[in-house]
Amino acid sequence: MTSGCGHLKVQLEKGAGNLYNIYRRLLQIIYPSELKLYQMKAALIRCDVRGCTARQHELLLCTQCNTCRCLNHINEHAAKTSTLGKRHDFAISLEYGHIFCNDCHDYVYTAEMERLRTEAYDSNQRFLGLPRSGQWSLNTHCIEPIAITSSSNIADHSLRGIVNLGNTCFMNSIIQSLVHMPAMRDYFLSDQHTHPNTSKSVCLMCMVNEAFQELLQPNWEEPVVLKQLLGFLWSSSKQLAGYHQQDAHEFLITLLELLHSHSKPIESPILSTDCKCVIDKIFTGQMQSDLTCNSCSHVSVRVDPFLDIALNVPIPVNGELEAITLEKCLDRYVQNETIPCTNCEKCGGRGLTKQLTFKKLPIVAIFQLKRFHHEGQLRKKISSIVRFPMELDMTRYLTAYHTDASQFDSNKGSCSALKRQYNRYELYAVVQHSGSMDTGHYTCFVRRGQQWFKCDDDAVYAVPPSTVSMAECYLLFYQTTALKFQSPMDTST
């Protein structure tokens, strides 16, 4: 994005008031604050070129007519109008709200345009009952996407590996996954953390901040050594101490809890709805448990916070691996479960039906596939194949969806239906476990821009998405797309 567009400058000199008025009216469609404007936007979300399957964030609306084209086809419209002597040089992004210059083939802006865009964005947030612009930016464009070959045999020249200090692949995989989560990356790279004035002489947040800074430097030839961080974690958590192999999920939860305690001098416990620290802000969601009496239909509701979502993986039958999807695992997670030996708190009747749903989704959703099975003395790993999507819609697992699914029917034009975009997630990291429970090894796949990389301790190299999709996934890190299309100049929370 640039503010130095000569074509935009010429247009403004011809009539700044007219262009800004057009921009203001179009922003009302991009960031609607009325239901009829949402319906108008919904009618525009497709490229005019027959057969084009471009998604919403790739679509542009001409500022001088109602032509809607994707990035690949908008130049054809500009060229045609220019031939007819009617230059349609500018278009507006249906998702970003930014002006696109066909001559520069780039997004352009002025300070006044950015002010108008922010005002429209805040108005839309108020309409949806969502947070407005705040002090901390969670946009995903601080680091430009990189273009690199997808060959798995070529080392990447911008991502750094982490030295294995002795069975520390579990730590390396988790750190790489967190570093490449846009929400976490943007927080640390924008210098949001400052060492609190507390009795703690050592700050874990400061250590992680330094790790982020090191790992995101382009000094790819020299891997990072996290000796100080490992030593601190050993001293802070007895179960993590020593050179024997640890569980990556256990390490992740312990690390997040420790980061919470070091993020701010607050007394709120981890997973508290009153806590405003960065860890709770990014990772904490709310789970609702409904217990329905089979006799009197009384419903007992309980809401609990969560950091991650643990999903059961089917055990192979007759030695055959069952192919299953992440969505099927989630379907089983929220399906009704009969609890026959429990009494109703109201009528005393025996037998309840339990259902779990998500009352509030986090910014980053972490899924743990429960592959390690313990039953008495029996310990084994479940190697069932689990397919997972690059994009995940969590709408049908929400409490509100199970209460009234019709409000999420986009055909009914409901305001709530438009909130579905805040339930959509994109995959950014996958931690996989190979081998057995006793001799296994952790690696991870992380995403930068549209390119995926495999991180195997100090070795990092580019891989195609097909390699990622075949991973023996153990942990999946998804981030909501609601933050994806904010401007780098935004201060949206």
N, C-alpha and C positions, 0 to 999 in steps of 0.2 A: 504494500500500500504506500502511496506517495502523496505528498502535498504539493509537489512541484510540477503539476500538469499544466502545460502551456495551453492546451485545448480548453480546459476548464476555465483558465484565467480569461481567455478570449470570450467565452460564453458569459462569464460574469460581468465583463466590461460592457457587453451588449445590453445586459439587463439583469442585474443581480437579483432584484426583487422578484422578477418573474420566475427565475430558476429556483430560488429558495421557496417560493410559494408552491411550485410544482413538487419539489422535494418534500415539503411538509405534508402535502396531501397524499403523496405516495407512501410516506412513512406511516400514515394512519392505516393503510392496508397491510404493510409489513408488520407493524406492531399494533394490532387492532385493540380497541378498548370498547367495542360494541359488537354484538353478536352478528349483525348483518355484515360487518366488515370481515369477520372471520369467514362467513359464508362466501364473500367475494374472493378472499384469498384462496380458499379451498378450490374455487372454480379455476384459479390460475395455475395451480400446481401441476403443470405438465408442459413439456416442450411442444411448441406448435409443429415441429417437424415430425411427420408420420414415422412411427416405429422407434422413435427415440425414447429411451427408458431412464433418462436422467433423473436423479433424485432432487428433492427440494432445495438442498443447499447448493446445487449446481445451477439453479435457474435464475434468470435475469428478466426483468420487465422493462421494456423500452420506456424512457421518460416522456416520449412524444406520441406514443400510440399504445394500444393494448397488446402488442406483440410480446409473447413470452417465449424465450429461447434459453437453451442451456449454454454453457461456456463454449462448447464446440460449434454451436450454430448461430450465436448472436452476431458474429462478424458478417455472415451472409446477409442478414437483415440490414446491417449498416451499409454494406456495399451496394445493395439493391436500392436503398433510399438515396444514397449518394449519386448513383447513376441517374435517378429521376429528378435530381436537383433538390431533394428534400433530405438534408443530412440529419440522420438520427444517430448522433455520435455517443449518446450516453444511455446507460441502463442502470437499474437499481436491483441489487440482490434481494430476492424474495426471502432470504433467511438472515443475511447480515444486516441489510438496510444500508449498505454502502453503495456509492456511485461507482460504476464501471465505465472506463473510457475505452471505446472500441479502437481508437487510434493508438493509444498507449498499450492496450491489452493488459490493463492493470486496474486495480481499485484505487480511487483517488478521493481526496477529501479536502475540506477547509475547516478551520476552527469553528465557524458558524454551522457548517453541516454536521459536524460531530456533536455540537451542542443540541441541535434539533433532534438528532438521532437518539441521544441519551435521554432527552425529555420524552420522546415517544416510547422508548424502551421502558422507562420508569412508569409511564401511564399504563402500559400493557401489563407490567408486573402487578400494579395495584389492582387492575381489573381481574387478574387471575388469583389474587390473594397470595402472591409470591414475593420474596425479598426484592427490594429495590437496590439501586447503586449504593455501595458501602465503601469500606476502607481497604478491603482486600480483594485483589483481582484473582479470579480463578480461571482466566482464559487459557486457551491451549496453544497460543501462538507466540509465546515468548521465544521459542526456539523454532526456526524455520524447518519445515520438512526437508529431508535430504533425499536426493536422487542418487541411487546407487544400484549397481547390477544385483540381481537376485541370485547369482551363482553362489552355491553353498561352499565353494572352494576358495573364495576370495575374502581375505580378512577386511574388516571395515576400518576406515581411516578416521573415524570420529567417535566410536564407542570404545571405552576402556574396560578391560577385564579386571577381575579381583583375584589376588593370589590366594590359593588354598593353603591355610596355615596348619593343616592337619585335620582332615575330616570336617572341614568347615564349609563344604559345598552347600549345606542347608542355609547358612547365613548369607553366603554370596548370592544365592538365587533370590532370597527375600529382599536383600538390599537392592539388587538390580531391578527387581519388580517395582519397588517403591520409588526408586529414582526415576523410572520411566512412566510413572503415573502422572499425567499432566497436573492434577490438583496439587500433589505434593511437590512436584518439581517447581511449579510456579511460586509456591509459598516460599520455598527456601531460596530460589534464585532472585526473588524480589526483596531480599533482606528483611523479611517480616519478623524473624526471630531475633530477640535481644536477650542476653543473659540476665535472668531475674536476680534481684537483690535478695537472695535467700541465704540460708545457712549452708546450702549445698555448695561445696567447693568445686565440684565437677558437674558440668551440665551435659546430659546425654543429647539434648537438642542441638547444642553447639557441635558435638562430635558428628552427629548425623548431617548437620549443615555443612561441615567441612568435607564429609564423604560425598555429598551431593556435588559440591563445587569441584572436587577432584575428578569424580567420575564423568562429569559433563565437560571437562576440558578436552580439547582435541589431541591430547598427547597420547595417541593410541598405542604407541610402541612400548610404553611402560605401564604395566598393570598397577592397580592401586593395592596397597597393603593396609588392611584395616586392623592392625595389631592393637592399637589403643582402644578401639571400639570393642573388639573381642574381649580384651582384658577387663574392661568396665562391666560388660555383660556377665562375665564369669563371676565377678565380685558381687554383682547385684542379684544374681539368680543362681542358686545352688544346682538346680536341675539342668542348667546349661553349661556348667563348669566341666572341664576335662576335654580330652581329645577324642572321645568316642562319638559315634554318629548320633545326631539329634534329629528330632522330628521338625520339619520345616514349618508346619502349622503351629506347633507349640512355640517355636521360636518367634513366629510372627506375632502371636497374641501377647507373648511376654514383652516383646519389643514395643508394641503399641501401648501397652499398659505403662511401661517405663517412660516412654515418650510423653504420655499424658501427664505423668507426675512431674516431669521436668519442663513441660511446655510453658506453664504459668504458675505463679505462686497462689494457687487456688486450693480450696478445701474440698471442692466437689469431687466425689468418687468417679472413677471411670464409668462410662455409660450413663452419665447423669444428664437428664434433659436440661438441667440448669447450667451445665458446664458449657463454656463458649470457646474452649481451647481448640486448636487446629485439628487435633486427632478426633475429638468428638464431632467436630464440624464436618469432617470429611467422611469418617468411617461409621459413625453411629446411626443406626436406624431403629425403628420400633416394630416389634412383633406383637400381634394380638392373638390371644388364645381364647376361643369361645367354647365353653362347656355347656352343652344342652342336655337337659334331663329328658330321658326317653319316656318318662311317665307324665310329668306336668309341663314339659316344654320350657321350663325356666332356663334362662341363659345367664351364665356367670362369665363375665368378661375380665380378662387380665391383659395388661399391656406391659411388655418388658423391652428394654433396649437390647440391641445385639451389635456385635462387631463383625461377625461373619455368619455365613449360612452353611451349616453342615448337612450334606445330602448323602443318603444311603446309596451305595452302589450294589446292584444285584450280584449275588454270588453265582459263579458259573455252575451250570447243571450238566452232569455227566461229562465234565471236562471241557465243555464247549463254552466259548466266550460269547456272552450275550451282547449284541450291539444295542446301545441305548443312547438317548439324547439328553442333554442338560435339561431341556424343557420337560421331558418325561419325568426326570428326577424331581423337578419342581412341582409337577402335577401331583406326584405321589406325596410330596411334602405338605401340600395344602388340602389334600383330600380328607374326608371325614374318617375318623378313627373311633372305633367302639371301645369304651372302657367299661367292661361288665361289672367289675367288683368295686366300683366307687359309688358312694351314696350322694344324692342330691342335697345341697345345703338348705333348700327350701322345703321340700316335701319328704325328704328322707328316702325317696325311692331309689332303687338300685339300678345302675346302668346309665352311663352318660356317653354322649357323642362329642368328640373333641375335634376342633378344626383350628389350624394355624393359618394366619394370613398376615400380610405385611401392611401395617398401618401407616408407616412412614419409611420411605426408601432413603438410603444414604447417597451421598455423592459418589462414593466408590463402593461398589458391591463386591465382596469377596466370597467366593464359593469354595468350600472344601469338599472334595469327593472322598468319602470315608472308605479308603482302600485297605486300611490295616485292621484286620478282623481279630478280635480276642475273644475266645470262648474257653474258659477254664485254663488248662495248660496249652491249649491249641492256639497258635499264633500263625497267621498266614496273611498273605497279601492278595487282595482281590484285583485281578488284572482284566476285568471286563472292559470292553471298548466303550468309551463315552464320547459321543460326538457333541461338539459345542459350537455355537454360532459366533460369527464375528460381530453381529449385531443382535441384541436381545431386547425384547419388549416384555416388561414386567407387569403390564397392566392387569392381566387376568389373574395375577396372584395377590392383588391388593385387597384390603378389607373392604374398601368402597365398592370395588367391582363385585365382590360376592354379596354385598348388601343390595346393590342395585346395578346390575350389569347394563341396563338400558341406557344409563347416563353416559356410558362410554361408547355408545353407538354413534359413530361420526356422521351417519346419514340423518340423524335427528337434529343436527346443528346445535347441539348443546354446548355451552361454554366448557363444561367438564370434559367433553370429548376432546377438546383442543389441548387439555392438559396431558394427553397421552404422550406428547413429545418429552415430557419431563420423566416419563417412566421408561424411556428407551436408553439403552446402554451400548457402548462400544467396547470391545475387548482390547486391552493394552498389554497384558502380561499373562503368561502361563508358566506355572512351576510344574515340572514333571519329575517323576521318580522312576528310575529304571533299576532293574535287578530285584533281589529279594529283600525281605525285611532286615536281614542281618548284613547283607553285603550290597546294599543299594547305593545309588548315586543321584544327587539332585542337580538338575540343570534348569534353565528357564529360557523362555522366548519373550522378547520385549519388542515393542513397536515404537518406531520413530517416524512420524509422518505416516506414509502408507507402506513403509518398508519394515520387514520383520528381521530380527537378529537372534541368533542363538548364543546364549552366554553359558559357557562351560568353564567356570572358574576364570582363569586368565585368558582363555581363548574366546574370542568373539568374532562371529562371521555372519554375513547376510544369508538369509534363507527365504525361499518362496512361501507364500501363505499355505500351500498344500502340505508343506512339511510341518507347519504349526498345527494344522488341523488333524494330523496323525499322532500328535503328542499323547503320551500316557499321562494325561492331566491329573494333577493332584490339587492344585490351587489355581483358581481363575480370578483375574482382576478385571472388573468392568467399571467404566466411568460413565456417568450420565451424559447424554448428548446435549442436555439443556445448557451446558457451559461452553459447548464447542464453538458456537458461532458468535461469541462476543468479540468485540474489537480489542486489540492489544492496548488501546487507550482506555478501555472500560475499567471501572472499579467495582464491578458487580460482585456481590458475595455469592 
